[in-house]
Amino acid sequence: MANNKETEVLTFDRSPDKPLFLAPRAVATPDGVKEGYGVVVENNRFRAVGPLEELKTQYAGVTPVDLPDRLVMPGFIDTHQHLAQAFGKGLAYGEPSEIFKRVWVPLEGFLDEELVYLSGKLAAFEALRGGFTTVSDAGARNANDLAVLAKAVEEVGVRCVLGFICNDVPFAPNPPDSKVIVKNAENHLARFGDGLVSPSLAISIPEIASDAMLKTVYEMCESSGRVFQTHVNEHMVAVERSIVDRKLRPMEHLARAGALGPATLAAHATLITPDEIMLLKNRGAGVAYCPVASCWKGNAVSPALLMDTMGIRVGLGTDGTRNDGFRLVDAAEAAQRFAFGLATGDSSCGGARWLRLACRGGADVLGLGKVTGAVAPGLAADFLVVNLDVPELVPSWDLPWDLVRLGNTSQIEAVFVDGRLRLQNGWPVDWDGRALMRRINELATSAVTQAPIKRVHGTSAESARFRQEVGI
């Protein structure tokens, strides 16, 4: 019997006051994948990235960590996440549009402080396992202090843009005081920003905020250098409702209200007209392209490839559907191929470009381009160590594109955020991931069954029984 090659166990032990010198097979730099390169991390940042032999001379007193057959690449950035929805991710299967009314709002509103904390920690843990070093939370629809979510992501070690919802025209009666909302938003912007968590303001969808609130919130974000988040043009019913009520499509509504500009992060942007694409371009807004959400519960696919080609800033988002970076970039290309490429004979639909949008593109739309998103000197050391010595990548003729189509999370051997090792071989290095899972399993059934959730679609078992009953 042939002997299988043993995979070397990686160790990253080092003194905190000394640089970490990595010597991998290859490094994914902003200029492409470079073989024979090294990376030096010091004070939580990339200090040097360049030819290995040159770095050995420059850092002669530092012993390199040999990483044979490994790639050092930037961590994925999730530009659209819902940390408070982790308990209900499987409840979205087969549901028609606008499930936020029937599932997410009822679930999030029911969660107490501990459940919000556990949901946030689970979502952040999943994200880290999926190769995400940064996530952007679009805002929890819950009365608990957002410090609970901030604590959860900080304990996991994920960088987070944390949204605070500023809706002042809710579906229920008794709207909140707009002055109170603005004051709370100001406090949120002032509260975070020095560590892993940075603040953001959000309006869930344009129609549930007054035009005055949309404008005020946008201007607060723009003046403070933060991101204004909103779901826009995601579902047909929302687009039609906006046209009936305001004689404007949601994207047009944002523009008219003064809430579409460089600080805007438009989540989804799927049902979008040529005029609205030009609005995004001319106003300098960013887009969170969520291909898995389009597949699971959306009405369309955002023309993200066209937007990127036109110079519109685009990042990739999971929408909390599946926290897997490699499957996200695969879905990003595949969705473009099915929605647009088949009709035009485009067989690549972006190819390896999705890696750039999943990393640097995401950092840009979140206002973090000077913080993270690339393996480059001066940026925070947020990166993955990926095993290339796997059957899926042997032989490899185009590694960046291979990673888009063939990469998988089992290859992620280590995840670093802010220069610290946070995850190794899928599990946290400084806290108990399995204990978290046990606690969630103890509470999840009670939380989901007691929340006033209304599902339309049955389970797979119920579907099988129905098919048998009717003779299908």
C-alpha positions as CSV (number, residue, x, y, z in Angstrom):
1,M,0.0,0.0,0.0
2,A,1.3,3.4,-0.9
3,N,2.1,5.8,1.9
4,N,0.1,9.0,2.0
5,K,2.1,12.2,2.5
6,E,1.5,13.4,6.0
7,T,0.3,17.0,6.3
8,E,2.7,19.0,8.4
9,V,1.1,20.6,11.5
10,L,1.7,24.3,11.4
11,T,2.9,26.2,14.5
12,F,2.9,29.9,14.9
13,D,4.3,30.3,18.4
14,R,6.2,33.5,18.8
15,S,7.0,36.2,21.3
16,P,4.5,39.1,21.0
17,D,7.3,41.6,20.9
18,K,8.9,39.9,17.9
19,P,7.9,40.0,14.2
20,L,6.2,36.9,12.7
21,F,8.1,36.0,9.5
22,L,6.1,33.7,7.1
23,A,7.8,31.8,4.3
24,P,4.9,30.2,2.2
25,R,5.0,28.8,-1.2
26,A,3.0,31.8,-2.5
27,V,1.5,35.1,-1.4
28,A,-1.6,36.6,-2.9
29,T,-0.6,40.3,-3.3
30,P,-2.5,43.2,-4.9
31,D,-0.4,42.6,-8.0
32,G,-1.2,38.9,-8.2
33,V,-0.1,35.6,-6.7
34,K,3.7,35.7,-6.2
35,E,5.8,32.6,-5.6
36,G,9.0,32.9,-3.6
37,Y,7.6,35.7,-1.5
38,G,7.7,36.2,2.2
39,V,5.5,38.1,4.7
40,V,6.6,39.9,7.9
41,V,3.9,40.8,10.5
42,E,4.8,43.2,13.3
43,N,2.6,45.2,15.7
44,N,-0.5,43.6,14.2
45,R,0.2,44.9,10.7
46,F,2.0,43.7,7.6
47,R,5.4,45.2,7.9
48,A,7.0,43.8,4.7
49,V,5.9,41.7,1.7
50,G,8.4,40.8,-0.9
51,P,11.0,38.4,-2.3
52,L,11.8,35.8,0.4
53,E,15.6,36.0,0.0
54,E,15.5,39.8,0.4
55,L,13.4,39.6,3.5
56,K,15.7,37.0,5.0
57,T,18.6,39.5,4.7
58,Q,16.5,42.4,6.0
59,Y,15.2,40.4,9.0
60,A,18.2,38.2,9.6
61,G,17.5,38.0,13.3
62,V,14.0,36.5,12.8
63,T,13.5,32.8,12.1
64,P,11.0,32.3,9.2
65,V,8.0,30.0,9.8
66,D,8.3,27.6,6.9
67,L,4.9,27.1,5.2
68,P,5.5,24.6,2.4
69,D,2.7,24.3,-0.2
70,R,0.7,27.0,1.5
71,L,-0.7,30.3,0.2
72,V,-1.0,33.4,2.3
73,M,-4.0,35.4,1.1
74,P,-6.1,38.2,2.5
75,G,-9.2,37.2,4.5
76,F,-12.6,37.4,2.8
77,I,-14.8,40.4,3.7
78,D,-18.5,39.9,4.1
79,T,-20.1,43.2,3.2
80,H,-23.7,42.2,4.2
81,Q,-24.3,40.0,7.3
82,H,-27.1,39.6,9.9
83,L,-25.4,38.5,13.1
84,A,-28.7,38.3,15.1
85,Q,-30.2,35.8,12.6
86,A,-27.9,32.8,13.2
87,F,-30.5,30.8,15.0
88,G,-32.8,30.9,12.0
89,K,-30.6,30.5,9.0
90,G,-32.3,27.3,8.0
91,L,-35.7,28.8,8.3
92,A,-35.2,30.8,5.0
93,Y,-35.2,27.6,2.9
94,G,-38.0,27.7,0.2
95,E,-39.5,30.9,1.6
96,P,-40.9,33.6,-0.8
97,S,-39.6,37.1,-0.8
98,E,-39.7,39.6,2.2
99,I,-39.2,36.9,4.8
100,F,-38.0,39.7,7.1
101,K,-41.7,40.3,7.9
102,R,-42.5,36.7,8.7
103,V,-39.2,35.3,10.0
104,W,-36.4,37.8,10.8
105,V,-38.2,40.6,12.5
106,P,-40.2,38.2,14.8
107,L,-37.1,36.2,15.6
108,E,-34.7,39.1,16.2
109,G,-37.3,40.9,18.3
110,F,-37.8,37.9,20.5
111,L,-34.2,37.4,21.5
112,D,-33.1,38.4,24.9
113,E,-29.6,39.6,25.7
114,E,-28.0,36.2,26.1
115,L,-29.6,34.9,22.8
116,V,-28.4,38.0,20.9
117,Y,-24.9,37.4,22.3
118,L,-25.0,33.7,21.4
119,S,-26.4,34.4,17.9
120,G,-23.7,37.0,17.2
121,K,-20.9,34.7,18.5
122,L,-22.2,31.8,16.4
123,A,-22.4,33.9,13.2
124,A,-18.9,35.3,13.8
125,F,-17.5,31.8,14.5
126,E,-19.1,30.5,11.3
127,A,-17.6,33.5,9.4
128,L,-14.2,32.9,10.7
129,R,-14.4,29.2,9.8
130,G,-15.4,30.3,6.3
131,G,-12.4,32.5,5.9
132,F,-14.0,35.8,6.6
133,T,-11.8,38.2,8.7
134,T,-14.3,41.1,8.4
135,V,-18.1,41.1,8.5
136,S,-20.6,44.0,8.1
137,D,-23.7,43.7,10.2
138,A,-26.7,45.4,8.6
139,G,-28.3,46.2,12.0
140,A,-30.1,44.0,14.5
141,R,-33.9,44.7,14.9
142,N,-33.7,44.1,18.7
143,A,-34.0,46.3,21.7
144,N,-30.9,45.0,23.4
145,D,-27.7,47.1,23.6
146,L,-25.5,46.5,20.5
147,A,-22.6,46.2,22.9
148,V,-23.7,42.6,23.3
149,L,-23.0,41.9,19.6
150,A,-19.8,43.9,19.8
151,K,-18.6,41.7,22.7
152,A,-19.5,38.5,20.8
153,V,-17.5,39.4,17.6
154,E,-14.5,40.7,19.7
155,E,-14.4,37.5,21.6
156,V,-14.3,35.5,18.4
157,G,-11.8,37.9,16.9
158,V,-13.6,39.0,13.7
159,R,-13.4,42.6,12.5
160,C,-16.9,44.0,12.3
161,V,-18.7,47.0,10.9
162,L,-21.7,47.2,13.3
163,G,-24.9,48.8,12.0
164,F,-27.4,50.7,14.1
165,I,-30.9,50.8,12.7
166,C,-32.5,54.3,12.4
167,N,-36.0,53.4,11.0
168,D,-38.6,56.1,12.0
169,V,-41.6,54.8,10.0
170,P,-42.1,51.3,11.3
171,F,-44.9,49.0,10.0
172,A,-46.4,49.0,13.5
173,P,-48.1,52.1,15.0
174,N,-46.6,54.5,17.5
175,P,-43.5,55.5,15.6
176,P,-40.4,56.3,17.7
177,D,-39.2,59.8,18.3
178,S,-36.9,60.9,15.5
179,K,-34.9,63.1,17.8
180,V,-34.2,60.1,20.1
181,I,-33.2,58.0,17.1
182,V,-30.7,60.7,15.9
183,K,-29.3,61.0,19.4
184,N,-28.8,57.3,19.7
185,A,-27.2,57.2,16.3
186,E,-24.7,59.9,17.3
187,N,-23.9,57.9,20.4
188,H,-23.4,54.8,18.3
189,L,-21.0,56.5,16.0
190,A,-19.0,57.9,19.0
191,R,-19.0,54.6,20.9
192,F,-17.0,52.3,18.6
193,G,-14.1,52.7,16.2
194,D,-10.7,52.1,18.0
195,G,-10.7,48.3,18.0
196,L,-12.0,45.5,15.8
197,V,-15.6,47.0,15.9
198,S,-16.4,50.1,13.9
199,P,-19.8,51.8,13.7
200,S,-22.3,52.2,10.9
201,L,-25.8,53.5,10.6
202,A,-28.6,51.7,8.7
203,I,-32.1,52.1,7.4
204,S,-33.6,48.6,6.8
205,I,-35.3,49.6,3.5
206,P,-35.9,53.1,2.3
207,E,-39.6,53.1,2.7
208,I,-39.6,52.7,6.5
209,A,-37.7,55.9,7.1
210,S,-38.9,59.4,6.5
211,D,-37.0,61.3,3.8
212,A,-35.7,63.6,6.5
213,M,-34.3,60.7,8.4
214,L,-32.7,59.2,5.3
215,K,-30.9,62.4,4.6
216,T,-29.9,63.0,8.2
217,V,-28.5,59.5,8.7
218,Y,-26.7,59.5,5.4
219,E,-25.1,62.9,6.2
220,M,-24.0,61.7,9.6
221,C,-22.3,58.7,8.0
222,E,-20.6,60.8,5.3
223,S,-19.3,63.4,7.7
224,S,-17.9,60.8,10.1
225,G,-16.3,58.6,7.4
226,R,-18.7,55.7,8.1
227,V,-21.0,53.6,6.0
228,F,-24.7,54.1,5.5
229,Q,-26.3,50.6,4.9
230,T,-29.7,49.8,3.4
231,H,-31.4,47.0,1.6
232,V,-32.5,48.3,-1.8
233,N,-34.3,46.8,-4.9
234,E,-34.1,43.3,-3.4
235,H,-37.7,42.0,-3.9
236,M,-40.3,42.8,-6.6
237,V,-43.0,43.5,-4.1
238,A,-40.8,46.2,-2.4
239,V,-40.1,47.8,-5.8
240,E,-43.7,47.9,-6.8
241,R,-44.8,49.1,-3.4
242,S,-42.4,52.0,-3.6
243,I,-43.6,52.9,-7.1
244,V,-47.2,52.9,-5.9
245,D,-46.6,54.9,-2.7
246,R,-43.9,57.3,-3.9
247,K,-43.9,57.1,-7.7
248,L,-40.2,56.3,-7.3
249,R,-38.3,53.0,-7.3
250,P,-36.3,52.4,-4.0
251,M,-33.0,53.5,-5.5
252,E,-34.5,56.6,-7.0
253,H,-36.1,57.3,-3.6
254,L,-32.7,57.2,-2.0
255,A,-31.3,59.6,-4.6
256,R,-34.3,62.0,-4.2
257,A,-34.0,62.0,-0.4
258,G,-30.3,62.8,-0.5
259,A,-29.2,59.4,0.8
260,L,-27.3,58.0,-2.2
261,G,-23.7,58.9,-2.3
262,P,-20.1,57.7,-1.6
263,A,-21.1,56.7,2.0
264,T,-24.0,54.5,0.8
265,L,-23.7,50.7,0.8
266,A,-26.7,49.4,-1.2
267,A,-27.3,45.7,-0.2
268,H,-28.5,43.4,-3.0
269,A,-29.3,46.0,-5.8
270,T,-30.8,43.2,-7.9
271,L,-33.9,44.6,-9.6
272,I,-32.1,47.5,-11.1
273,T,-32.6,49.6,-14.2
274,P,-30.0,51.2,-16.5
275,D,-30.9,54.6,-15.0
276,E,-30.4,53.3,-11.5
277,I,-27.0,51.8,-12.5
278,M,-26.0,55.3,-13.6
279,L,-27.2,56.7,-10.4
280,L,-24.9,54.4,-8.5
281,K,-22.0,55.3,-10.7
282,N,-22.6,59.0,-10.7
283,R,-23.2,59.2,-7.0
284,G,-20.2,57.0,-6.1
285,A,-22.2,54.5,-4.0
286,G,-21.1,51.0,-3.2
287,V,-23.0,47.7,-3.7
288,A,-23.0,44.5,-1.6
289,Y,-23.5,41.8,-4.2
290,C,-25.2,38.8,-2.4
291,P,-25.3,35.9,-5.0
292,V,-26.4,33.1,-2.5
293,A,-29.3,35.3,-1.3
294,S,-30.4,35.6,-4.9
295,C,-30.3,31.9,-5.3
296,W,-32.1,31.1,-2.1
297,K,-34.7,33.8,-1.7
298,G,-34.3,36.7,-4.2
299,N,-36.1,37.7,-7.3
300,A,-33.1,38.5,-9.4
301,V,-29.3,38.7,-9.7
302,S,-27.5,41.9,-9.3
303,P,-25.5,42.8,-12.5
304,A,-22.4,43.1,-10.3
305,L,-19.9,42.3,-13.1
306,L,-21.3,45.1,-15.3
307,M,-21.2,47.4,-12.3
308,D,-17.5,46.6,-11.5
309,T,-16.6,47.1,-15.2
310,M,-18.3,50.5,-15.1
311,G,-16.3,51.5,-12.1
312,I,-19.0,51.1,-9.5
313,R,-17.6,49.9,-6.2
314,V,-18.7,46.3,-5.5
315,G,-18.1,43.9,-2.6
316,L,-19.5,40.5,-1.8
317,G,-22.0,39.7,0.9
318,T,-23.4,36.5,2.4
319,D,-26.7,38.0,3.7
320,G,-26.2,35.5,6.5
321,T,-27.2,32.7,4.2
322,R,-24.0,30.7,4.2
323,N,-20.8,31.9,5.8
324,D,-18.3,30.3,3.4
325,G,-15.9,32.5,1.5
326,F,-14.8,30.1,-1.2
327,R,-18.4,29.0,-1.9
328,L,-19.4,32.7,-2.0
329,V,-16.9,33.6,-4.8
330,D,-17.9,30.4,-6.7
331,A,-21.6,31.5,-6.4
332,A,-20.7,35.1,-7.5
333,E,-19.3,33.8,-10.8
334,A,-21.9,31.2,-11.3
335,A,-24.8,33.6,-10.7
336,Q,-23.4,36.0,-13.2
337,R,-23.0,33.2,-15.7
338,F,-26.6,31.9,-15.3
339,A,-28.2,35.4,-15.3
340,F,-26.2,37.1,-17.9
341,G,-23.3,35.0,-19.4
342,L,-25.4,32.3,-21.0
343,A,-27.3,34.8,-23.1
344,T,-24.1,36.5,-24.3
345,G,-21.7,33.6,-24.7
346,D,-19.5,34.8,-21.7
347,S,-18.0,31.6,-20.3
348,S,-16.0,33.2,-17.5
349,C,-18.2,36.0,-16.1
350,G,-15.4,37.6,-14.2
351,G,-13.2,34.6,-13.5
352,A,-10.7,35.3,-10.7
353,R,-11.9,38.9,-10.4
354,W,-14.2,37.7,-7.7
355,L,-11.3,37.2,-5.4
356,R,-10.4,40.9,-5.6
357,L,-14.0,41.9,-5.0
358,A,-14.3,39.5,-2.1
359,C,-11.3,41.1,-0.4
360,R,-10.1,44.6,-1.6
361,G,-13.6,45.4,-3.0
362,G,-15.3,44.5,0.2
363,A,-12.8,46.7,2.2
364,D,-13.5,49.6,-0.1
365,V,-17.3,49.6,0.1
366,L,-17.1,49.3,3.9
367,G,-14.7,52.3,4.1
368,L,-11.9,50.1,5.3
369,G,-9.6,50.3,2.3
370,K,-6.9,51.9,4.4
371,V,-7.3,49.2,7.1
372,T,-7.6,45.8,5.5
373,G,-8.4,43.9,2.4
374,A,-5.0,43.0,1.0
375,V,-1.6,41.5,2.0
376,A,0.3,44.8,1.7
377,P,2.6,46.8,4.0
378,G,0.8,49.0,6.4
379,L,-2.5,47.2,6.4
380,A,-3.8,45.2,9.3
381,A,-2.6,41.6,9.2
382,D,-5.9,39.9,8.4
383,F,-5.1,36.8,6.4
384,L,-5.6,33.1,5.7
385,V,-3.1,30.3,5.4
386,V,-4.4,28.0,2.7
387,N,-3.2,24.5,1.9
388,L,-2.5,24.1,-1.8
389,D,-1.3,20.5,-1.5
390,V,-4.8,19.0,-2.1
391,P,-6.2,17.0,-5.0
392,E,-8.6,19.8,-6.0
393,L,-5.6,22.0,-6.9
394,V,-3.3,19.4,-8.5
395,P,-2.4,20.2,-11.2
396,S,-3.1,24.0,-11.1
397,W,-2.8,26.0,-14.2
398,D,-4.4,29.2,-13.0
399,L,-4.3,29.4,-9.2
400,P,-6.5,32.5,-8.6
401,W,-9.3,31.1,-10.8
402,D,-8.8,27.7,-9.3
403,L,-9.5,29.2,-5.9
404,V,-12.7,30.7,-7.2
405,R,-14.1,27.5,-8.6
406,L,-12.3,24.7,-6.6
407,G,-11.2,26.2,-3.3
408,N,-12.9,25.1,-0.1
409,T,-12.9,25.8,3.5
410,S,-11.1,22.5,4.4
411,Q,-8.0,24.1,2.9
412,I,-8.0,27.0,5.4
413,E,-5.5,25.9,8.0
414,A,-5.2,29.2,9.9
415,V,-7.0,32.5,10.2
416,F,-5.3,35.6,11.5
417,V,-7.1,38.9,12.4
418,D,-5.2,42.0,13.4
419,G,-2.0,39.9,13.5
420,R,-3.4,37.4,16.0
421,L,-4.0,33.7,15.3
422,R,-7.8,33.3,15.8
423,L,-8.6,29.9,14.2
424,Q,-6.6,26.9,13.4
425,N,-7.9,23.8,11.5
426,G,-11.4,25.2,11.9
427,W,-11.5,25.8,15.6
428,P,-10.7,28.7,17.9
429,V,-7.3,28.8,19.6
430,D,-8.3,30.7,22.7
431,W,-11.9,29.9,23.5
432,D,-14.2,26.8,23.4
433,G,-16.2,26.6,20.2
434,R,-17.8,23.3,21.1
435,A,-19.1,24.8,24.4
436,L,-20.7,27.6,22.5
437,M,-22.4,25.0,20.2
438,R,-23.7,23.0,23.2
439,R,-25.2,26.1,24.8
440,I,-26.9,27.1,21.6
441,N,-28.4,23.7,21.1
442,E,-29.8,23.9,24.6
443,L,-31.6,27.2,23.9
444,A,-32.3,27.3,20.1
445,T,-35.4,25.1,20.0
446,S,-37.2,27.0,22.7
447,A,-36.3,30.4,21.1
448,V,-37.4,29.5,17.6
449,T,-40.6,27.8,18.6
450,Q,-41.6,30.7,21.0
451,A,-40.8,33.5,18.6
452,P,-43.9,34.6,16.5
453,I,-42.3,33.2,13.3
454,K,-44.6,32.4,10.4
455,R,-43.2,30.1,7.7
456,V,-44.9,29.5,4.4
457,H,-42.8,26.6,3.2
458,G,-42.8,23.3,4.9
459,T,-39.8,21.1,5.8
460,S,-38.3,18.6,3.3
461,A,-40.0,15.8,5.2
462,E,-43.4,17.5,4.9
463,S,-42.8,18.0,1.2
464,A,-42.0,14.4,0.8
465,R,-45.2,13.3,2.6
466,F,-47.2,15.7,0.4
467,R,-45.7,14.3,-2.8
468,Q,-46.5,10.8,-1.6
469,E,-50.1,11.8,-0.7
470,V,-50.9,13.3,-4.1
471,G,-49.0,10.6,-6.0
472,I,-46.2,12.6,-7.5
